[in-house]
């Protein structure tokens, strides 16, 4: 077999496997990376590199593998753009984590997001308390979007957040 055709087939197989693995293991893995996530990504990239290029460690072999990955990614995005059914197969739907200040514990458990991670996400959006969240959604890209509600709790939360921010910046 042509060594470059071999690289094309191997790279396509690895790409397909990685897309399915990310789909299976969940979108949480796509959001902000922890130390263990970073180590995992580095090790995965190293482990699949040989599977893509085999014994061909030449520059041309590496460029062919990279070209195949770019090409497959482009084609996959194009198909997802044109076919809602295919997109639904590859990407999960957004998942509501908080609605009107109430945490959906079933969705939290299903997505393997801890209560601490959820609280961190709402703080990153400038909201102090879960009770002040109108809607928090785990998006298809793994990020958590937070929409704060209106009312007394939100105003108190903003005041507490400003006070906390002033305290933290004075110490810096």
KEKE-3310 file (N, C-alpha, C; in steps of 0.2 Angstrom, whole numbers, plus 5000, padded with zeros to 4 digits):
npx = (5004:5002:5012:5008:4994:4991:4994:4984:4972:4974:4974:4961:4954:4958:4954:4940:4938:4941:4932:4920:4923:4924:4911:4905:4910:4907:4902:4907:4920:4926:4925:4933:4949:4956:4971:4972:4965:4972:4984:4979:4975:4988:4994:4985:4986:5000:4999:4991:4997:5007:4999:4993:5003:5011:5026:5032:5040:5043:5044:5035:5025:5020:5014:5005:4996:4991:4985:4975:4968:4963:4956:4946:4940:4935:4925:4917:4911:4905:4895:4888:4883:4874:4865:4854:4850:4862:4870:4864:4867:4881:4884:4878:4863:4860:4860:4850:4855:4852:4837:4827:4834:4834:4843:4845:4847:4847:4851:4864:4871:4870:4878:4890:4895:4901:4894:4902:4909:4899:4895:4907:4907:4895:4900:4910:4903:4899:4889:4884:4876:4867:4853:4851:4852:4844:4844:4855:4865:4872:4882:4883:4897:4903:4905:4898:4884:4877:4862:4857:4844:4832:4829:4828:4837:4847:4852:4857:4867:4875:4880:4887:4897:4904:4909:4917:4926:4933:4939:4947:4955:4962:4971:4980)
npy = (4994:5011:5022:5035:5035:5026:5033:5043:5035:5030:5042:5047:5037:5038:5051:5050:5041:5049:5060:5052:5047:5059:5063:5053:5053:5066:5083:5091:5089:5097:5110:5122:5118:5107:5102:5089:5086:5093:5086:5073:5077:5080:5067:5059:5065:5062:5048:5044:5049:5041:5031:5037:5041:5030:5021:5031:5045:5056:5073:5075:5065:5069:5081:5077:5069:5080:5088:5079:5079:5092:5093:5083:5089:5100:5095:5088:5099:5106:5096:5095:5108:5108:5098:5095:5083:5076:5084:5084:5071:5071:5082:5086:5092:5108:5109:5112:5118:5126:5133:5147:5149:5137:5122:5109:5094:5081:5083:5089:5078:5069:5075:5075:5086:5095:5102:5112:5116:5121:5132:5139:5143:5151:5162:5166:5173:5184:5182:5180:5170:5155:5156:5168:5166:5165:5157:5144:5136:5122:5122:5117:5117:5115:5125:5135:5144:5158:5166:5180:5183:5196:5207:5207:5199:5198:5211:5213:5203:5208:5219:5213:5206:5216:5222:5211:5210:5222:5220:5210:5215:5225:5218:5214)
npz = (5000:4997:5006:5010:5007:5017:5028:5027:5028:5041:5049:5047:5053:5066:5069:5067:5078:5089:5088:5091:5103:5111:5110:5117:5130:5134:5134:5144:5145:5136:5140:5151:5155:5167:5177:5176:5165:5155:5155:5151:5138:5132:5133:5125:5113:5110:5110:5099:5089:5083:5079:5068:5059:5058:5055:5048:5050:5044:5038:5027:5030:5042:5038:5029:5037:5046:5036:5032:5044:5045:5033:5036:5047:5042:5032:5041:5048:5038:5034:5046:5047:5036:5039:5051:5058:5057:5064:5077:5080:5081:5090:5106:5114:5122:5139:5153:5168:5179:5184:5186:5199:5204:5206:5194:5199:5193:5180:5183:5189:5178:5168:5175:5182:5196:5211:5216:5204:5197:5205:5204:5190:5190:5198:5190:5180:5187:5196:5213:5220:5218:5219:5213:5199:5184:5173:5169:5158:5151:5138:5120:5117:5129:5138:5151:5151:5159:5165:5173:5185:5189:5203:5221:5227:5216:5216:5229:5228:5218:5225:5235:5228:5222:5234:5238:5227:5228:5241:5237:5227:5234:5242:5233)
capx = (5000:5006:5013:5004:4987:4991:4993:4977:4967:4975:4972:4954:4952:4959:4949:4933:4937:4941:4925:4915:4925:4922:4904:4903:4912:4903:4905:4910:4928:4928:4926:4939:4953:4959:4977:4972:4963:4978:4989:4976:4976:4994:4995:4981:4989:5006:4997:4987:5002:5010:4993:4991:5008:5015:5033:5034:5041:5045:5040:5029:5020:5016:5010:4999:4992:4988:4981:4969:4964:4960:4951:4940:4936:4931:4920:4912:4908:4900:4889:4884:4879:4869:4861:4852:4850:4869:4873:4862:4871:4888:4884:4873:4859:4862:4857:4848:4858:4849:4831:4824:4837:4834:4848:4842:4852:4848:4856:4871:4873:4871:4884:4896:4897:4900:4891:4907:4911:4893:4896:4913:4904:4891:4904:4914:4898:4897:4883:4886:4872:4863:4846:4850:4852:4838:4845:4862:4865:4879:4881:4886:4904:4906:4904:4891:4881:4873:4858:4855:4838:4831:4825:4831:4843:4852:4855:4861:4873:4880:4884:4892:4902:4908:4913:4922:4931:4937:4943:4953:4960:4966:4977:4985)
capy = (5000:5018:5025:5041:5032:5023:5039:5046:5030:5030:5048:5047:5032:5041:5057:5047:5038:5055:5063:5048:5047:5066:5063:5048:5055:5071:5090:5094:5088:5103:5116:5124:5112:5106:5100:5082:5086:5095:5080:5069:5079:5079:5060:5056:5067:5058:5041:5043:5051:5035:5027:5041:5041:5023:5022:5036:5050:5061:5079:5074:5061:5073:5086:5073:5068:5086:5090:5075:5081:5099:5092:5080:5093:5105:5092:5087:5105:5107:5092:5097:5114:5107:5092:5095:5076:5074:5088:5081:5064:5072:5086:5085:5098:5112:5106:5117:5116:5130:5136:5151:5148:5130:5117:5102:5089:5076:5086:5090:5071:5066:5079:5075:5093:5095:5108:5117:5118:5125:5138:5143:5145:5157:5167:5169:5177:5189:5181:5177:5165:5151:5159:5174:5163:5164:5151:5142:5131:5118:5123:5111:5118:5113:5131:5136:5151:5160:5172:5181:5186:5202:5207:5209:5194:5200:5218:5211:5199:5213:5223:5208:5204:5222:5222:5206:5212:5228:5217:5205:5219:5229:5214:5212)
capz = (5000:4996:5013:5011:5008:5024:5033:5026:5031:5049:5052:5046:5058:5073:5069:5069:5085:5094:5088:5094:5111:5114:5110:5122:5136:5136:5132:5150:5144:5131:5144:5154:5157:5174:5176:5174:5158:5151:5155:5147:5131:5129:5132:5120:5106:5109:5109:5093:5083:5080:5075:5062:5054:5058:5056:5044:5054:5040:5038:5023:5033:5047:5035:5026:5043:5048:5030:5032:5050:5043:5028:5039:5051:5037:5029:5046:5050:5033:5035:5052:5045:5031:5041:5058:5060:5058:5069:5083:5081:5083:5096:5111:5115:5128:5145:5158:5175:5184:5181:5191:5205:5207:5202:5192:5201:5188:5174:5185:5189:5171:5165:5179:5185:5203:5213:5216:5197:5195:5208:5201:5184:5191:5200:5184:5177:5191:5201:5219:5223:5214:5219:5208:5193:5181:5169:5168:5153:5149:5130:5116:5117:5135:5142:5155:5150:5165:5164:5180:5186:5192:5209:5227:5227:5212:5218:5235:5225:5215:5230:5239:5223:5222:5240:5238:5222:5231:5246:5234:5223:5239:5244:5227)
cpx = (5004:5006:5009:4996:4986:4990:4986:4972:4968:4973:4965:4951:4952:4955:4942:4932:4937:4935:4920:4917:4923:4914:4901:4904:4910:4906:4908:4918:4930:4928:4932:4943:4956:4966:4977:4969:4968:4983:4986:4976:4983:4996:4991:4984:4996:5004:4994:4992:5005:5005:4992:4997:5012:5022:5036:5034:5044:5041:5034:5023:5016:5012:5004:4994:4988:4983:4974:4965:4960:4954:4945:4936:4932:4925:4915:4908:4903:4894:4885:4880:4873:4863:4860:4852:4857:4872:4871:4865:4878:4888:4877:4869:4862:4857:4856:4851:4854:4843:4828:4827:4837:4839:4844:4848:4853:4852:4863:4874:4875:4877:4890:4899:4896:4897:4896:4909:4905:4894:4901:4910:4900:4895:4908:4909:4896:4891:4886:4883:4868:4856:4845:4851:4845:4838:4853:4862:4872:4878:4885:4894:4907:4906:4898:4889:4876:4869:4856:4848:4837:4828:4830:4838:4849:4856:4859:4868:4878:4884:4889:4898:4907:4912:4918:4928:4935:4941:4949:4958:4965:4972:4982:4990)
cpy = (5006:5020:5031:5040:5029:5028:5042:5041:5030:5036:5049:5042:5035:5047:5055:5045:5044:5059:5059:5048:5053:5066:5059:5050:5062:5078:5093:5094:5094:5109:5118:5118:5112:5103:5093:5082:5088:5089:5075:5070:5078:5071:5057:5058:5063:5051:5040:5045:5045:5031:5031:5040:5034:5024:5027:5043:5056:5068:5079:5070:5065:5078:5083:5072:5074:5089:5086:5077:5087:5097:5088:5084:5098:5101:5090:5093:5107:5103:5094:5104:5113:5102:5093:5088:5074:5078:5086:5074:5066:5077:5085:5092:5101:5109:5111:5114:5119:5133:5140:5150:5141:5125:5111:5097:5083:5077:5086:5083:5068:5069:5078:5081:5093:5102:5114:5120:5123:5132:5142:5146:5151:5163:5170:5173:5183:5188:5177:5171:5161:5154:5165:5172:5162:5157:5150:5136:5128:5118:5117:5111:5116:5119:5131:5143:5152:5167:5174:5184:5193:5202:5208:5205:5196:5206:5217:5207:5203:5217:5219:5207:5210:5223:5217:5207:5217:5225:5213:5210:5224:5225:5213:5217)
cpz = (5000:5004:5014:5011:5015:5029:5033:5030:5039:5052:5052:5052:5065:5074:5071:5076:5090:5094:5092:5102:5114:5115:5116:5129:5139:5135:5138:5149:5139:5135:5147:5157:5164:5172:5173:5167:5153:5150:5150:5139:5128:5128:5126:5113:5105:5107:5102:5087:5080:5076:5069:5057:5054:5059:5052:5048:5050:5040:5033:5026:5038:5044:5031:5032:5045:5042:5031:5038:5048:5038:5031:5043:5047:5034:5035:5048:5044:5033:5040:5051:5040:5034:5049:5061:5062:5064:5076:5085:5084:5090:5100:5111:5121:5133:5151:5165:5181:5181:5187:5198:5208:5202:5200:5193:5196:5183:5177:5186:5182:5167:5169:5181:5192:5205:5214:5209:5195:5198:5206:5194:5185:5193:5194:5180:5181:5195:5207:5221:5218:5214:5215:5201:5190:5177:5168:5164:5151:5141:5127:5116:5124:5140:5146:5154:5156:5163:5171:5180:5188:5199:5215:5227:5223:5214:5224:5232:5222:5220:5234:5234:5222:5228:5240:5233:5225:5236:5243:5231:5228:5241:5239:5226)
residu = (UNK:UNK:UNK:UNK:UNK:UNK:UNK:UNK:UNK:UNK:UNK:UNK:UNK:UNK:UNK:UNK:UNK:UNK:UNK:UNK:UNK:UNK:UNK:UNK:UNK:UNK:UNK:UNK:UNK:UNK:UNK:UNK:UNK:UNK:UNK:UNK:UNK:UNK:UNK:UNK:UNK:UNK:UNK:UNK:UNK:UNK:UNK:UNK:UNK:UNK:UNK:UNK:UNK:UNK:UNK:UNK:UNK:UNK:UNK:UNK:UNK:UNK:UNK:UNK:UNK:UNK:UNK:UNK:UNK:UNK:UNK:UNK:UNK:UNK:UNK:UNK:UNK:UNK:UNK:UNK:UNK:UNK:UNK:UNK:UNK:UNK:UNK:UNK:UNK:UNK:UNK:UNK:UNK:UNK:UNK:UNK:UNK:UNK:UNK:UNK:UNK:UNK:UNK:UNK:UNK:UNK:UNK:UNK:UNK:UNK:UNK:UNK:UNK:UNK:UNK:UNK:UNK:UNK:UNK:UNK:UNK:UNK:UNK:UNK:UNK:UNK:UNK:UNK:UNK:UNK:UNK:UNK:UNK:UNK:UNK:UNK:UNK:UNK:UNK:UNK:UNK:UNK:UNK:UNK:UNK:UNK:UNK:UNK:UNK:UNK:UNK:UNK:UNK:UNK:UNK:UNK:UNK:UNK:UNK:UNK:UNK:UNK:UNK:UNK:UNK:UNK:UNK:UNK:UNK:UNK:UNK:UNK)
# end
